């Protein structure tokens, strides 16, 4: 969590035995995930205090930790694990996803070029509609198309020589 922009934060799992000692729907204990996202604050229930971006990063931290202990998870899917973050933290998230990809298939939906540029494979997903039905198309991006997509992610509607150069630099660096 510290490398993901939550310096001083920590994650706890609180197990409370069932009052009657019998097996319940989820086992013999109630489980509460607690998190402290800022130094000096106590740990509180995850679902009450964590933002969407914090939830995504905590999920990533758990996956990385789990993969370090057990390399038997065949596929991991992240849907916008990078929401609500920017700057250096975005690059760290991309690196951690790449690290996970060494031992498992990682699928990640992202809108951030810092994450997309670190992928081993880049797929472009688009939707189209005729007003009656919607169709989704998945296109693998290779070399030049990938550079242009990273440049589009960097620059928005207008892709310039500068955004293309930046995209190339990002892809070469990774």
C-alpha positions as CSV (number, residue, x, y, z in Angstrom):
1,X,0.0,0.0,0.0
2,X,2.9,2.3,0.7
3,X,4.2,2.2,-2.8
4,X,0.7,2.8,-4.1
5,X,0.3,6.3,-2.7
6,X,-1.0,5.3,0.8
7,X,2.2,5.9,2.8
8,X,1.7,4.9,6.4
9,X,-1.5,3.1,5.7
10,X,-2.2,-0.6,6.5
11,X,-4.8,-3.3,6.0
12,X,-6.3,-5.6,8.7
13,X,-8.5,-8.6,8.7
14,X,-10.7,-8.8,11.8
15,X,-12.1,-12.3,12.6
16,X,-14.9,-12.4,15.2
17,X,-16.2,-15.9,16.3
18,X,-19.8,-16.5,15.7
19,X,-21.7,-15.8,18.9
20,X,-23.2,-19.3,19.1
21,X,-20.0,-21.1,17.9
22,X,-21.8,-22.8,15.1
23,X,-21.0,-22.8,11.4
24,X,-22.8,-19.9,9.7
25,X,-23.2,-19.1,6.0
26,X,-19.6,-17.7,5.7
27,X,-17.8,-20.0,8.3
28,X,-17.2,-20.0,12.0
29,X,-16.3,-16.3,12.1
30,X,-17.5,-13.0,10.8
31,X,-14.8,-11.3,8.7
32,X,-14.3,-7.5,8.6
33,X,-11.7,-5.9,6.3
34,X,-10.4,-2.8,7.9
35,X,-8.0,-0.2,6.5
36,X,-6.1,2.8,7.5
37,X,-5.3,5.0,4.5
38,X,-3.6,7.9,6.3
39,X,-0.9,7.9,9.0
40,X,-2.2,8.7,12.5
41,X,-5.7,7.4,11.8
42,X,-7.1,4.1,13.1
43,X,-8.3,1.3,10.9
44,X,-12.0,1.4,9.9
45,X,-14.2,-0.8,7.8
46,X,-13.0,-0.8,4.3
47,X,-16.4,-0.4,2.7
48,X,-17.0,2.7,4.8
49,X,-13.9,4.8,4.3
50,X,-12.0,3.7,1.1
51,X,-12.6,5.7,-2.1
52,X,-12.9,4.0,-5.4
53,X,-9.2,4.6,-6.2
54,X,-8.1,3.4,-2.8
55,X,-10.3,0.2,-3.2
56,X,-8.6,-0.4,-6.6
57,X,-5.1,0.0,-5.2
58,X,-5.8,-2.1,-2.1
59,X,-7.1,-4.8,-4.4
60,X,-3.9,-4.6,-6.5
61,X,-1.8,-4.8,-3.3
62,X,-3.7,-7.9,-2.1
63,X,-3.2,-9.5,-5.5
64,X,0.5,-8.7,-5.6
65,X,1.0,-10.1,-2.1
66,X,-1.0,-13.2,-2.9
67,X,1.0,-13.9,-6.0
68,X,4.2,-13.6,-4.1
69,X,3.0,-16.3,-1.7
70,X,1.2,-18.5,-4.2
71,X,1.7,-18.5,-7.9
72,X,-1.3,-20.6,-8.7
73,X,-3.8,-17.9,-9.8
74,X,-4.1,-18.4,-13.6
75,X,-5.9,-15.1,-14.5
76,X,-6.6,-11.8,-12.8
77,X,-9.0,-9.2,-14.1
78,X,-8.8,-5.5,-13.1
79,X,-11.5,-3.1,-14.2
80,X,-9.9,0.4,-14.0
81,X,-7.6,-0.5,-11.1
82,X,-6.0,2.9,-11.7
83,X,-9.1,5.1,-11.2
84,X,-8.6,8.2,-9.1
85,X,-4.8,8.1,-9.3
86,X,-2.1,10.0,-11.3
87,X,1.5,10.8,-11.5
88,X,4.1,8.5,-10.2
89,X,1.5,6.2,-8.5
90,X,0.1,5.5,-12.0
91,X,3.5,4.3,-13.2
92,X,3.9,2.1,-10.1
93,X,0.4,0.5,-10.7
94,X,1.5,-0.3,-14.3
95,X,4.8,-1.9,-13.0
96,X,2.9,-4.0,-10.4
97,X,0.4,-5.1,-13.1
98,X,3.4,-6.1,-15.3
99,X,5.0,-7.9,-12.3
100,X,1.7,-9.9,-11.8
101,X,1.8,-10.8,-15.5
102,X,5.0,-12.7,-15.0
103,X,3.1,-15.5,-13.2
104,X,-0.5,-15.1,-14.4
105,X,-2.7,-13.8,-17.2
106,X,-3.6,-10.2,-16.3
107,X,-6.5,-8.4,-18.1
108,X,-6.7,-4.7,-17.2
109,X,-9.2,-2.1,-18.4
110,X,-7.4,1.2,-18.3
111,X,-7.7,4.8,-19.6
112,X,-4.2,5.8,-18.5
113,X,-1.3,5.7,-20.9
114,X,1.2,5.1,-18.1
115,X,-0.5,1.8,-17.4
116,X,-1.3,0.8,-21.0
117,X,2.3,1.5,-22.1
118,X,3.6,-1.2,-19.8
119,X,1.4,-4.0,-21.1
120,X,2.8,-6.9,-23.1
121,X,-0.3,-6.7,-25.3
122,X,-2.6,-3.8,-26.0
123,X,-6.2,-4.4,-27.1
124,X,-8.5,-1.5,-28.2
125,X,-12.2,-2.0,-27.3
126,X,-14.8,-0.1,-29.1
127,X,-18.6,0.0,-29.2
128,X,-21.0,0.8,-32.0
129,X,-24.7,1.0,-32.2
130,X,-27.3,1.2,-34.9
131,X,-29.9,2.4,-32.5
132,X,-31.4,-1.1,-32.0
133,X,-28.4,-3.1,-30.8
134,X,-24.9,-2.4,-29.6
135,X,-21.8,-4.3,-30.8
136,X,-18.4,-4.5,-29.1
137,X,-15.2,-4.9,-31.1
138,X,-11.8,-5.9,-29.8
139,X,-8.8,-5.0,-31.9
140,X,-5.2,-6.1,-31.0
141,X,-2.9,-3.1,-31.5
142,X,0.5,-3.7,-32.9
143,X,3.5,-1.2,-33.3
144,X,2.2,1.9,-35.0
145,X,-1.4,1.5,-34.0
146,X,-0.3,1.1,-30.4
147,X,1.9,4.2,-30.6
148,X,-1.1,6.2,-31.9
149,X,-3.5,4.8,-29.2
150,X,-1.0,5.7,-26.4
151,X,-0.7,9.2,-28.1
152,X,-4.5,9.5,-28.2
153,X,-4.6,8.6,-24.5
154,X,-2.0,11.2,-23.7
155,X,-3.4,14.0,-25.9
156,X,-7.1,13.6,-26.3
157,X,-8.8,14.5,-29.5
158,X,-5.8,16.0,-31.2
159,X,-2.8,13.8,-31.7
160,X,0.4,15.8,-32.4
161,X,4.0,15.1,-33.2
162,X,4.8,15.7,-29.6
163,X,2.2,13.3,-28.2
164,X,3.4,10.6,-30.7
165,X,7.0,11.2,-29.6
166,X,6.0,11.0,-26.0
167,X,4.1,7.7,-26.7
168,X,7.1,6.2,-28.4
169,X,9.3,7.2,-25.5
170,X,6.9,5.6,-23.0
171,X,6.8,2.4,-25.0
172,X,10.5,2.3,-25.4
173,X,11.1,2.9,-21.7
174,X,8.9,0.0,-20.7
